Amino acid sequence: MYKLIEIWKPIPNFKRIYEISNLGRIRSLVGYYKYRKRKGKIIKPSINVENGYYYIRLCKHGTRYSFLISRLVLTVFKRHPKQNECACHFPDPSPSNNKITNLVWGK
């Protein structure tokens, strides 16, 4: 078995604020907030208790946005979804496995 190398890419519409990795982790970048320097760090995702899917809340200009991590990983590392496509976990059906090797676009 091989080990995946973690690759980080900026999240669309949140460039220079947040990045996502091919392993499904999200981090904030070093920056300034109200003239104070803030440290970049890995952000802990939340879990939807109804279906078990991980999601993240990102903030930009005081507005919060929620995203499913599986959709973000596929959008950044594969392509944008076509109409009515959803993120499917395959071959491991567990919603907690958000590695790019376990995600595909489906209907």
ZADO-1210 file (C-alpha; in nm, 4 decimals, padded with zeros to 6 digits):
<atoms>
<atom x="00.0000" y="00.0000" z="00.0000" code="MET" pos="1"/>
<atom x="00.1244" y="00.3489" z="-00.0765" code="TYR" pos="2"/>
<atom x="00.0922" y="00.6670" z="00.1249" code="LYS" pos="3"/>
<atom x="-00.0684" y="00.9760" z="-00.0294" code="LEU" pos="4"/>
<atom x="00.1324" y="01.2963" z="-00.0271" code="ILE" pos="5"/>
<atom x="-00.0722" y="01.5873" z="00.1022" code="GLU" pos="6"/>
<atom x="-00.1222" y="01.8573" z="-00.1622" code="ILE" pos="7"/>
<atom x="-00.2724" y="02.1939" z="-00.0666" code="TRP" pos="8"/>
<atom x="-00.4723" y="02.4181" z="-00.3040" code="LYS" pos="9"/>
<atom x="-00.6661" y="02.7420" z="-00.2442" code="PRO" pos="10"/>
<atom x="-01.0420" y="02.7209" z="-00.2069" code="ILE" pos="11"/>
<atom x="-01.2206" y="02.9142" z="-00.4863" code="PRO" pos="12"/>
<atom x="-01.3595" y="03.2510" z="-00.3676" code="ASN" pos="13"/>
<atom x="-01.1483" y="03.2166" z="-00.0488" code="PHE" pos="14"/>
<atom x="-00.7988" y="03.2516" z="-00.1957" code="LYS" pos="15"/>
<atom x="-00.5362" y="03.3777" z="00.0501" code="ARG" pos="16"/>
<atom x="-00.7743" y="03.2894" z="00.3357" code="ILE" pos="17"/>
<atom x="-00.8257" y="02.9083" z="00.3263" code="TYR" pos="18"/>
<atom x="-00.6741" y="02.6025" z="00.1563" code="GLU" pos="19"/>
<atom x="-00.7911" y="02.2436" z="00.1203" code="ILE" pos="20"/>
<atom x="-00.5821" y="01.9290" z="00.0803" code="SER" pos="21"/>
<atom x="-00.6356" y="01.6150" z="-00.1239" code="ASN" pos="22"/>
<atom x="-00.6760" y="01.4322" z="00.2103" code="LEU" pos="23"/>
<atom x="-00.9837" y="01.6392" z="00.2983" code="GLY" pos="24"/>
<atom x="-00.8198" y="01.8703" z="00.5537" code="ARG" pos="25"/>
<atom x="-00.8783" y="02.2475" z="00.5578" code="ILE" pos="26"/>
<atom x="-00.6468" y="02.5132" z="00.6945" code="ARG" pos="27"/>
<atom x="-00.6613" y="02.8857" z="00.7431" code="SER" pos="28"/>
<atom x="-00.3648" y="03.0851" z="00.6197" code="LEU" pos="29"/>
<atom x="-00.1544" y="03.3382" z="00.8055" code="VAL" pos="30"/>
<atom x="-00.2992" y="03.6836" z="00.7675" code="GLY" pos="31"/>
<atom x="-00.4124" y="03.9960" z="00.9422" code="TYR" pos="32"/>
<atom x="-00.7458" y="04.0633" z="01.1083" code="TYR" pos="33"/>
<atom x="-00.8167" y="04.4105" z="01.2467" code="LYS" pos="34"/>
<atom x="-00.4440" y="04.4954" z="01.2391" code="TYR" pos="35"/>
<atom x="-00.3512" y="04.1844" z="01.4379" code="ARG" pos="36"/>
<atom x="-00.1609" y="03.8943" z="01.2914" code="LYS" pos="37"/>
<atom x="-00.3473" y="03.5636" z="01.3062" code="ARG" pos="38"/>
<atom x="-00.1779" y="03.2272" z="01.2814" code="LYS" pos="39"/>
<atom x="-00.2682" y="02.9745" z="01.0181" code="GLY" pos="40"/>
<atom x="-00.3983" y="02.6408" z="01.1474" code="LYS" pos="41"/>
<atom x="-00.5860" y="02.3234" z="01.0563" code="ILE" pos="42"/>
<atom x="-00.9603" y="02.3718" z="01.1044" code="ILE" pos="43"/>
<atom x="-01.1623" y="02.0995" z="01.2732" code="LYS" pos="44"/>
<atom x="-01.4728" y="02.0114" z="01.0665" code="PRO" pos="45"/>
<atom x="-01.8215" y="01.9593" z="01.2072" code="SER" pos="46"/>
<atom x="-02.0345" y="01.6492" z="01.1554" code="ILE" pos="47"/>
<atom x="-02.3962" y="01.6518" z="01.0416" code="ASN" pos="48"/>
<atom x="-02.5611" y="01.4241" z="01.3010" code="VAL" pos="49"/>
<atom x="-02.8395" y="01.3204" z="01.0634" code="GLU" pos="50"/>
<atom x="-02.6236" y="01.1734" z="00.7847" code="ASN" pos="51"/>
<atom x="-02.2642" y="01.1688" z="00.9165" code="GLY" pos="52"/>
<atom x="-02.1171" y="01.3955" z="00.6473" code="TYR" pos="53"/>
<atom x="-01.8431" y="01.6402" z="00.7414" code="TYR" pos="54"/>
<atom x="-01.8923" y="02.0101" z="00.6702" code="TYR" pos="55"/>
<atom x="-01.6970" y="02.3279" z="00.7336" code="ILE" pos="56"/>
<atom x="-01.7958" y="02.6879" z="00.7977" code="ARG" pos="57"/>
<atom x="-01.5743" y="02.9465" z="00.6310" code="LEU" pos="58"/>
<atom x="-01.5875" y="03.3178" z="00.7010" code="CYS" pos="59"/>
<atom x="-01.5216" y="03.6002" z="00.4546" code="LYS" pos="60"/>
<atom x="-01.5879" y="03.9697" z="00.5220" code="HIS" pos="61"/>
<atom x="-01.8013" y="03.8833" z="00.8245" code="GLY" pos="62"/>
<atom x="-02.0293" y="03.6418" z="00.6381" code="THR" pos="63"/>
<atom x="-02.0272" y="03.2673" z="00.7145" code="ARG" pos="64"/>
<atom x="-02.0596" y="03.0026" z="00.4441" code="TYR" pos="65"/>
<atom x="-02.1121" y="02.6277" z="00.4956" code="SER" pos="66"/>
<atom x="-01.9678" y="02.3628" z="00.2614" code="PHE" pos="67"/>
<atom x="-01.9635" y="01.9853" z="00.2523" code="LEU" pos="68"/>
<atom x="-01.5997" y="01.8815" z="00.2587" code="ILE" pos="69"/>
<atom x="-01.6502" y="01.6068" z="00.0008" code="SER" pos="70"/>
<atom x="-01.7873" y="01.8587" z="-00.2533" code="ARG" pos="71"/>
<atom x="-01.5047" y="02.1029" z="-00.1847" code="LEU" pos="72"/>
<atom x="-01.2382" y="01.8353" z="-00.2374" code="VAL" pos="73"/>
<atom x="-01.3919" y="01.7256" z="-00.5680" code="LEU" pos="74"/>
<atom x="-01.4450" y="02.0828" z="-00.6905" code="THR" pos="75"/>
<atom x="-01.0859" y="02.1870" z="-00.6172" code="VAL" pos="76"/>
<atom x="-00.9021" y="01.8709" z="-00.7278" code="PHE" pos="77"/>
<atom x="-01.1235" y="01.7304" z="-01.0081" code="LYS" pos="78"/>
<atom x="-01.3733" y="01.9732" z="-01.1646" code="ARG" pos="79"/>
<atom x="-01.6853" y="02.1739" z="-01.0908" code="HIS" pos="80"/>
<atom x="-02.0042" y="01.9664" z="-01.0698" code="PRO" pos="81"/>
<atom x="-02.2435" y="01.9452" z="-01.3599" code="LYS" pos="82"/>
<atom x="-02.6126" y="02.0014" z="-01.2991" code="GLN" pos="83"/>
<atom x="-02.7636" y="01.7593" z="-01.0429" code="ASN" pos="84"/>
<atom x="-02.4311" y="01.5876" z="-00.9616" code="GLU" pos="85"/>
<atom x="-02.3515" y="01.4895" z="-00.6053" code="CYS" pos="86"/>
<atom x="-02.0296" y="01.3822" z="-00.4341" code="ALA" pos="87"/>
<atom x="-02.0234" y="01.0034" z="-00.3907" code="CYS" pos="88"/>
<atom x="-01.7925" y="00.8104" z="-00.1595" code="HIS" pos="89"/>
<atom x="-01.6570" y="00.5158" z="-00.3586" code="PHE" pos="90"/>
<atom x="-01.5151" y="00.2491" z="-00.2977" code="PRO" pos="91"/>
<atom x="-01.5364" y="00.3187" z="00.0792" code="ASP" pos="92"/>
<atom x="-01.8965" y="00.4330" z="00.1461" code="PRO" pos="93"/>
<atom x="-01.8050" y="00.5951" z="00.4795" code="SER" pos="94"/>
<atom x="-01.8935" y="00.9684" z="00.4740" code="PRO" pos="95"/>
<atom x="-01.5913" y="01.0407" z="00.6959" code="SER" pos="96"/>
<atom x="-01.3386" y="00.9366" z="00.4277" code="ASN" pos="97"/>
<atom x="-01.2930" y="01.2555" z="00.2254" code="ASN" pos="98"/>
<atom x="-00.9675" y="01.1677" z="00.0482" code="LYS" pos="99"/>
<atom x="-00.9657" y="01.2465" z="-00.3234" code="ILE" pos="100"/>
<atom x="-00.9032" y="00.8761" z="-00.4024" code="THR" pos="101"/>
<atom x="-01.2395" y="00.7913" z="-00.2415" code="ASN" pos="102"/>
<atom x="-01.4572" y="01.0561" z="-00.4081" code="LEU" pos="103"/>
<atom x="-01.6320" y="01.0667" z="-00.7469" code="VAL" pos="104"/>
<atom x="-01.9068" y="01.2775" z="-00.9024" code="TRP" pos="105"/>
<atom x="-02.2305" y="01.0833" z="-00.9443" code="GLY" pos="106"/>
<atom x="-02.6074" y="01.1133" z="-00.9585" code="LYS" pos="107"/>
</atoms>
